[in-house]
Amino acid sequence: MLDAAMWGKEPFGYHLTSVPLHVVNVLLVWTVIRQITSPAASLSSVLATLVFALHPVVTEAVCEPTYREDLLVATFSLAALVLAMRHDAADTTLDRWRALGCVVCCLLAIASKESGIVAPLLIGV
């Protein structure tokens, strides 16, 4: 609705919004892969991120504005995963904020699309 308020019926604006969302998703995927792999595997993490960034299945959501919910569910699910992976039991104050952010991102993922119900399950794993 925000896009409709900003851009009206002009399709360029919808594409202009989808591209930064895809860039955020790519950066979040890179962050997740970097946290999972060892520092020596930096080339493989870059290659995996490039596959995600350029794969036609993923970029289709960028090209077609009606798939915006796919971009949003990926953004919120990945953001929740990044927040959960940065859990630090020693820093309780900041960790509470991370937990709250993780819950909010999970709820936003579910609100974006019904497949967002996987986000809390992904965090649990």
C-alpha positions, 0 to 999 in steps of 0.5 A, a space after each residue: 500500500 505504501 508503494 501505491 501511495 508513493 508511486 500510484 500506477 507507475 510500475 517503475 516505482 514498484 521495481 525501484 522498491 524491489 531492487 533494494 529489498 533484494 539487495 538487503 536479502 543478498 546481504 542477509 544471506 551473505 551474513 548468515 553464510 559467513 556466520 555458518 562457515 569458517 573464515 577460511 571459506 570466504 570464497 565459497 560464501 561469496 560464491 553461494 551469495 552470488 548464486 542466491 543474488 543471480 539465480 532466476 528463481 530468486 530474481 523473478 520476485 524482483 522483476 515482478 512486483 506482484 511477488 513482493 510478499 516473497 521478498 518481504 518474507 525472505 527479508 524478515 525471515 533472514 533478519 530473524 535468523 541473523 538476530 538469533 545467530 548473534 545470541 550472546 548470553 553474556 550481554 543480557 540487555 542487548 540479548 533481550 533486544 535481539 530476542 524482541 527483534 527476532 520475535 517481531 521479524 518472525 511475526 512480520 514474516 508470517 504477516 507478509 506471507 503464509 510461508 513465513 510460518 517457517 521462520 520460527 521453525 528455522 530459528 528453532 533449528 
